[in-house]
Each structure stands twice: as structure tokens, then as C-alpha cells.
Amino acid sequence: MDSLITAAGRALSAGDPLGALKRVALREDPPALALRGIAMAQLGDFGRARRLLRRAGQAFGPKEAVARARCVVAEAEVALASRDLGWPERLLDGALATLRSRGDEANAAHARHLQLRRLVLIGRLDEAEPGLAGFVPDRLHPALRTAHELMVAGIAIRRLRAAAARAALARAGEAAREAAIPALTAEVETALQALASPAARRVAEGRDSALSLDQVEALLMSDALLVDGLRRLVRHGDRTVSLARRPVLFALARALGEAWPGGVSRDGLVRLAFGGRQADESHRARLRVEIGRLRAELRPLAEVIATRSGFALRPRHGAPIIVLAPLVEERHAAVLALLCDGELWSTSALALALGASQRTVQRALETLSAEGKAEPLGFGRSRRWTVPPAAGTATPLLLPSALPGV
């Protein structure tokens, strides 16, 4: 093995990309191109990193299948870091199969983790969680074990399991210290800060207060009738009524929940649910129809009763009503939450993560940009979006979740 290549590889493993470049920066052979690509990725130049890795993969001969597969895995990791979520999955699948068949278990595990990280990013938790369970963390390299535990923590946060998330981050911290890579340690510390930050707001009896993830979890286990504005559902104990696809009904339920133990006037409900300034006969007729639908949906949990001036919500089991509201009340809060993860996002990646059309995402970004809440970098197809340095904190509960009724 070339001594310079070996030394550059060790420098990259220790998180020293400049040390690696000093050894291979002027070389054009395939191993040097691959190491230069990884070094540029660690320095944040993802475009150049992908070009170098692609050149390296093409330069390796047909008998060097393992080396070519490793280049594919490295390029997939760079694509994921640059939020190119539309990167061809079949290429990574093929590389994973090659690495497994040739006995390179360490890089095969890395490739599988990249597949799972992509699933977590786009909210397909039901597919990612069983895949993670198939790994034995103690057998992984410390750097890969750190990434593994960060994924476990990310899923736990989205599942509203604070204790499990905290335990996973503690294990991630131990693995990062063992790996001795400063960037990994910083990533774990950032995740711990996010876990300690407020995650949602509680609205009850006219009072509004911020909640940590632990408090949100405790609230879900309480005896209260919960109007959950994070997942657009109403729940009491084990019984859940999802209104995620019924925005008007949820708007009415939330308004009535925030007013409990009082009620809301008909004019007030019209303004909140339909956007009308004053209730005319057409608004009143529509309100009666929607209230009837809401009664039918909430019948197992609560009763919607008519008052002299409007309507009120009454739990069937005498439980208090609490509204769980997003920390950031923003029309495009989901887009803003993804941008706040610190990476640069393309519109196509945002659309894939949110399950929306690319044009819808573009309109949201234009609105956020006009309000100074998002900013573009680059031009044309290379344009990426992020938040300005002084942007507000976004709750991880706003990130995509495959389980709207957890």
C-alpha cells in the first residue's frame, strides 16, 4: 500500500482533511482522487467532492469492484449531506450488494446506514426503525456508531420519546469521544441542545406556556382531553380522532379547545375557520354543517353543544381540555423547520421530505425569503436554501413524521 495514501486515509479517519490534502492534493491516481473527494466533503465543498469521487469511481478498473463501490457509497454520503435526496437509490443498492458479497462488512454497514438516514430525513420512520434494530451497535466503528445513535435519537424525538432520545444521545456522545472527531462531538452537542429546547406550547384556560419534550410526553400520558396541534388530532387516553385531513374541523376543534371551559361565538368561529370578517347566512349555514361533522367525529371523546351565542366543547369523561400548539405559529413552519437543521436544502429535496410539489415549496420559500426568514445561496440548479444566522429556533416536532397519529 502506498504510504502517502495510507497516511491520508488515517488523517481523514481522524477528521483532519487538510492533513490528507497535503499528502495527495497533486495526485491524479484513483485512490488519491477518492481521498481528495472525501477531504473536500469534510471541508464543505460538496460539489467538488462529488466530482472527484465520481472521477475516482470511473478510474478504478473493472477488477476493482470494491473500490468502485466504496466511491459510490462516499458519493451517496456527500449527496445526503448536501440534501440531494433524489440521488439514485439503485446505485447505492448495487454498491451495498457488492460490498456484502466481497466481505467488506464495515463499508456495507455504512451504506445501509445511509439508506436509513435518507428514510429518516423524509419521514419514513416505519421503514427506518426496523432497519436500525437489525444492527449491533457495539460492532460498529465509533464514528458509525455515533451516526447510528443519532438516528435512534432522531426517531425517538419524532415519536415523542424523550427518555429514549436522551439515552441514545448519551451513547452517541460516548462513541463520538471514542472516535475523537470534533465534528461528530459538535453534532451530538447540537442534538442535546435541541432536545433541551422548548418543543411545543400548552394552551389551557387562557394561559400559554412553553413545554419541553419531556413535558409533551407527560401531557400525552395524562388524563386530559388533548387537542394536538402538532399532528392535528384529538385524543383522550388510547382513543384518538385524527383531523389531519380535515383542516376546517380541526380549526373549529382547536378554537373550542382554547376557549374551554367557555365557548366561542358564531362570528368568532367563522373568522377562525373560514376567514370571513362577519357571519352572513351562507357562513352560518356552512358553520352548522361543519359543526355537525365535528360532532360526529368527536362523539366518542367530547360533545359539541350549542350556546346562546355560539358553541362550546364538553369532554364526556370530565377531563380538562388542553391544546398542544406548535412552538412556531407559521404558515410555512414545516419548511422553516427543515431549513433550521443547519444544512443547505434544494427545493426538490424539501418537496420530497414534505410530500409536497416542488412548486408549492418554491412559493413557500419565496414568502419566507420576502419575510427575511429564509435566504438562497447560489443560482440555477445549484441554488440551495437555508435560514439567516439570526433565525428563530424550530422545534424538531415540526419535522416530517410518518405517524400523524402517534
C-alpha atoms as one frame of an Amber mdcrd trajectory, in Angstrom:
protein
   0.000   0.000   0.000   1.244   3.495  -0.909   2.474   5.155   2.301   1.055
   8.566   1.327  -2.359   7.049   0.603  -2.262   5.244   3.953  -1.312   8.409
   5.810  -4.015  10.438   4.038  -6.617   7.821   4.912  -5.612   7.918   8.574
  -5.831  11.721   8.555  -9.364  11.597   7.142 -10.392   8.997   9.741  -9.204
  11.385  12.442 -11.141  14.303  10.934  -8.079  16.089   9.518  -8.918  16.847
   5.852  -6.114  19.410   5.466  -3.558  16.838   6.595  -4.922  14.420   3.992
  -4.790  17.018   1.214  -1.165  17.835   1.988  -0.326  14.258   1.025  -2.470
  13.694  -2.074  -3.527  17.135  -3.383  -1.373  16.921  -6.548  -2.014  13.269
  -7.377  -4.465  12.044 -10.031  -4.496   8.284  -9.432  -7.874   6.779  -8.404
  -7.140   6.276  -4.664  -5.842   9.836  -4.374  -8.898  11.213  -6.209 -11.186
   9.359  -3.797  -9.324  10.651  -0.741  -9.327  14.199  -2.137 -13.083  13.916
  -2.658 -13.655  12.833   0.935 -11.391  15.634   2.161 -13.319  18.249   0.164
 -16.578  16.876   1.587 -15.230  17.274   5.120 -14.303  20.858   4.241 -17.847
  21.519   2.997 -17.180  21.769  -0.765 -19.764  19.163  -1.700 -19.862  19.920
  -5.422 -16.139  19.383  -5.911 -16.231  16.367  -3.606 -18.852  14.621  -5.748
 -16.940  15.338  -8.961 -13.720  13.911  -7.510 -15.452  10.807  -6.169 -17.187
  10.199  -9.493 -13.858  10.519 -11.317 -12.275   8.087  -8.875 -15.043   5.535
  -9.342 -14.716   5.726 -13.116 -10.916   5.463 -12.950 -10.872   2.218 -10.962
 -10.698  -0.798 -13.247 -13.365  -3.491 -13.665 -11.445  -5.791 -11.324 -11.562
  -3.208  -8.538 -15.272  -3.588  -7.787 -14.883  -2.975  -4.053 -13.034   0.310
  -4.593 -15.679   1.468  -7.065 -18.450   0.528  -4.636 -16.733   2.492  -1.864
 -16.657   5.558  -4.130 -20.392   5.167  -4.747 -21.029   4.989  -1.004 -18.892
   8.077  -0.396 -20.722   9.990  -3.135 -24.065   8.939  -1.645 -22.987  10.290
   1.730 -21.995  13.608   0.161 -25.333  13.736  -1.663 -27.139  13.171   1.626
 -25.086  15.852   3.385 -25.912  18.307   0.588 -29.584  17.272   0.850 -29.740
  15.782  -2.640 -32.427  13.345  -1.583 -33.205  12.436  -5.178 -29.786  10.829
  -5.660 -30.249   7.434  -7.449 -31.004   4.859  -4.768 -30.267   1.965  -7.136
 -26.578   2.958  -7.274 -26.295   2.677  -3.504 -28.247  -0.587  -3.537 -25.781
  -2.010  -6.056 -22.780  -0.821  -4.054 -24.220  -2.336  -0.880 -24.699  -5.706
  -2.608 -21.118  -5.616  -3.941 -19.609  -4.790  -0.560 -21.569  -7.556   1.160
 -20.644 -10.148  -1.451 -16.944  -9.217  -1.185 -16.903  -9.345   2.629 -16.428
  -5.614   3.287 -18.840  -5.570   6.216 -17.727  -2.207   7.624 -18.466  -0.266
   4.442 -21.606  -2.331   3.816 -22.891  -1.239   7.235 -22.053   2.349   6.335
 -24.011   2.062   3.076 -27.024   0.608   4.888 -26.915   3.461   7.401 -27.011
   5.963   4.558 -30.172   4.322   3.253 -31.753   4.560   6.694 -30.671   8.192
   7.211 -32.431   9.128   3.989 -35.619   7.418   5.192 -35.471   9.352   8.475
 -34.968  12.650   6.643 -38.071  12.147   4.521 -40.151  10.965   7.470 -40.479
   7.261   6.614 -39.874   6.191  10.193 -41.767   2.903   9.932 -39.223   1.710
   7.359 -36.142   3.122   9.076 -36.776   1.866  12.611 -36.729  -1.900  11.867
 -33.565  -1.422   9.811 -31.781   0.227  12.720 -32.905  -2.547  15.053 -31.004
  -5.030  12.887 -27.620  -3.535  13.849 -25.468  -4.442  16.847 -24.007  -1.003
  17.735 -21.060  -2.412  19.688 -19.702  -3.990  16.499 -19.670  -0.683  14.603
 -16.741   1.694  14.256 -17.080   4.558  16.791 -17.813   7.133  14.061 -20.516
   4.972  12.522 -21.854   4.108  15.996 -22.240   7.841  16.635 -24.284   8.247
  13.457 -26.339   5.186  14.413 -27.229   6.564  17.846 -28.021   9.998  16.379
 -30.540   8.318  14.082 -32.039   6.392  17.001 -32.353   9.684  18.882 -33.908
  11.417  15.878 -36.586   8.768  15.568 -37.257   8.869  19.322 -37.723  12.647
  19.170 -40.222  12.313  16.352 -42.010   9.576  18.315 -42.089  11.903  21.367
 -39.969   9.543  23.485 -37.759  11.914  25.437 -36.068   9.332  27.700 -35.143
   7.099  24.754 -33.790  10.107  22.835 -31.685  11.230  25.797 -30.240   7.733
  26.291 -29.367   7.455  22.593 -27.630  10.840  22.650 -25.629   9.806  25.715
 -24.419   6.724  23.820 -23.698   8.914  20.792 -21.580  11.216  22.968 -19.525
   8.287  24.248 -18.978   6.999  20.706 -18.007  10.472  19.437 -15.424  10.854
  22.201 -14.040   7.435  21.336 -13.846   8.409  17.649 -12.055  11.657  18.651
 -13.552  13.571  15.715 -14.510  17.136  16.753 -17.240  17.463  14.108 -19.055
  14.417  15.492 -18.817  15.718  19.050 -20.251  19.063  17.922 -23.142  17.308
  16.161 -24.037  15.413  19.322 -23.881  18.598  21.404 -26.177  20.353  18.928
 -28.672  17.487  19.197 -28.561  17.669  23.004 -29.273  21.411  22.874 -32.223
  20.799  20.546 -33.592  18.166  22.930 -33.374  20.587  25.859 -35.083  23.403
  23.923 -38.848  24.069  24.090 -40.713  21.741  21.752 -44.305  22.976  21.845
 -46.769  25.259  23.631 -49.563  24.364  26.024 -52.765  26.395  25.861 -55.253
  25.799  28.661 -57.827  28.026  30.371 -56.490  31.094  28.601 -52.852  30.534
  29.627 -49.996  29.813  27.242 -46.703  28.167  28.304 -43.737  26.527  26.566
 -43.134  22.789  27.022 -40.034  20.639  26.771 -40.178  17.277  25.012 -40.412
  15.530  28.407 -43.417  17.668  29.310 -45.065  16.972  25.949 -44.613  13.251
  26.534 -46.084  13.538  30.041 -49.024  15.504  28.670 -49.766  12.750  26.146
 -49.929  10.252  29.011 -52.177  12.435  31.186 -55.947  12.142  31.594 -56.623
  15.410  29.738 -58.570  15.675  26.523 -55.789  16.810  24.222 -56.286  18.862
  21.064 -52.939  18.186  19.406 -51.986  20.976  17.017 -48.699  19.263  16.146
 -50.378  16.289  14.498 -53.884  17.706  14.086 -55.774  15.201  16.189 -57.902
  14.984  19.320 -57.075  12.291  21.851 -58.043  11.050  25.282 -56.145   8.092
  26.691 -55.854   5.440  23.997 -58.656   6.876  21.855 -57.612   9.146  19.009
 -59.544  11.064  16.374 -57.340  12.291  13.533 -58.362  15.517  11.779 -55.134
  15.823   9.771 -57.092  15.757   6.504 -59.952  17.901   7.825 -58.395  21.359
   8.352 -61.704  23.170   8.894 -62.832  20.670  11.520 -59.504  20.891  13.310
 -59.609  24.696  13.280 -63.046  24.527  14.943 -61.878  21.926  17.486 -58.820
  23.974  18.379 -60.825  27.198  18.775 -63.324  25.440  21.048 -60.495  23.767
  22.990 -58.692  27.060  23.592 -61.919  28.682  24.809 -62.773  25.857  27.268
 -64.495  25.960  29.740 -66.194  28.793  27.862 -67.411  28.835  24.287 -66.833
  30.701  21.039 -69.338  32.905  19.253 -70.551  32.034  15.775 -68.845  35.101
  14.338 -65.603  34.095  16.018 -65.768  30.563  14.588 -66.492  31.927  11.115
 -63.412  34.137  11.270 -61.183  31.341  12.544 -62.403  28.543  10.280 -63.461
  30.315   7.086 -61.609  33.626   7.179 -64.809  35.684   6.991 -64.988  39.033
   8.757 -68.626  38.746   9.686 -71.010  35.796   9.601 -73.720  36.094   6.949
 -76.364  33.446   6.222 -74.107  31.453   3.908 -71.375  31.376   6.570 -73.873
  30.363   9.249 -75.222  27.575   7.066 -71.723  26.261   6.384 -70.840  26.538
  10.068 -73.874  24.420  11.004 -72.770  21.742   8.524 -69.170  21.707   9.783
 -70.241  21.675  13.437 -72.427  18.665  12.654 -69.439  16.907  11.109 -67.268
  17.792  14.096 -69.914  16.393  16.491 -69.888  13.115  14.594 -66.078  12.893
  14.621 -65.672  13.740  18.318 -68.674  11.794  19.625 -66.537   9.151  21.427
 -64.496  11.824  23.231 -66.494  15.026  23.636 -69.753  16.775  22.918 -70.128
  19.975  20.901 -73.008  21.886  22.479 -74.821  24.983  21.246 -74.831  28.064
  23.463 -76.839  31.255  23.160 -74.139  32.973  21.102 -72.136  30.062  19.624
 -70.746  26.664  20.583 -68.681  25.026  23.336 -66.768  21.768  23.774 -67.537
  19.467  26.715 -65.442  16.321  27.410 -67.520  13.208  28.049 -65.298  11.995
  30.903 -64.988  15.235  32.844 -61.359  15.644  31.858 -59.801  19.083  31.345
 -59.133  20.239  27.788 -55.586  21.197  26.810 -54.456  22.444  23.418 -50.965
  21.446  22.352 -49.799  24.093  19.867 -46.665  24.360  17.702 -43.862  26.408
  19.170 -43.760  28.484  15.980 -47.116  29.512  14.518 -46.023  29.949  10.922
 -47.875  29.168   7.717 -44.768  27.518   6.287 -43.494  26.132   9.595 -42.595
  22.697   8.183 -40.358  24.242   5.520 -38.765  26.515   8.104 -38.135  23.589
  10.468 -36.235  21.651   7.808 -34.157  24.692   6.893 -33.232  25.123  10.564
 -31.319  21.824  10.648 -28.205  23.736   9.590 -27.841  22.201   6.113 -28.437
  23.688   2.667 -31.633  22.386   1.040 -32.689  22.309  -2.597 -36.357  22.802
  -3.456 -36.559  19.243  -4.804 -35.236  17.808  -1.526 -37.689  19.890   0.509
 -40.544  18.736  -1.698 -39.546  15.094  -1.226 -39.184  15.450   2.555 -42.536
  17.231   2.927 -44.512  15.188   0.416 -45.448  18.370  -1.471 -44.987  19.580
  -5.035 -41.813  21.453  -5.892 -43.837  24.489  -6.977 -45.599  24.588  -3.590
 -42.218  24.561  -1.862 -40.912  27.302  -4.167 -43.865  29.551  -3.289 -43.284
  28.928   0.409 -39.595  29.777   0.065 -40.420  32.960  -1.822 -42.734  34.001
   1.001 -40.179  33.158   3.697 -37.465  34.978   1.767 -39.608  38.114   1.466
 -40.132  37.995   5.239 -36.396  37.590   5.887 -36.816  34.075   7.306 -35.000
  32.172   4.534 -32.253  33.019   2.097 -30.974  31.424  -1.130 -27.364  30.599
  -1.924 -26.193  30.033  -5.490 -28.038  30.195  -8.788 -29.924  27.903 -11.114
 -29.826  24.185 -10.371 -27.124  24.699  -7.735 -29.300  27.048  -5.667 -29.781
  25.958  -2.074 -31.827  27.434   0.767 -31.084  27.997   4.434 -32.099  30.309
   7.272 -30.331  33.553   8.154 -27.981  33.281  11.165 -30.423  35.066  13.470
 -33.416  32.858  12.675 -35.627  31.618  15.471 -35.499  28.111  16.871 -37.606
  25.496  15.104 -38.968  22.563  17.047 -37.969  19.061  15.927 -41.633  18.145
  16.286 -42.279  20.060  13.068 -40.049  17.759  11.054 -41.745  15.178   8.823
 -43.255  12.222  10.601 -44.795   9.117   9.069 -47.115   8.701  12.052 -49.571
  11.602  12.272 -51.466   9.784  14.987 -48.661   8.705  17.334
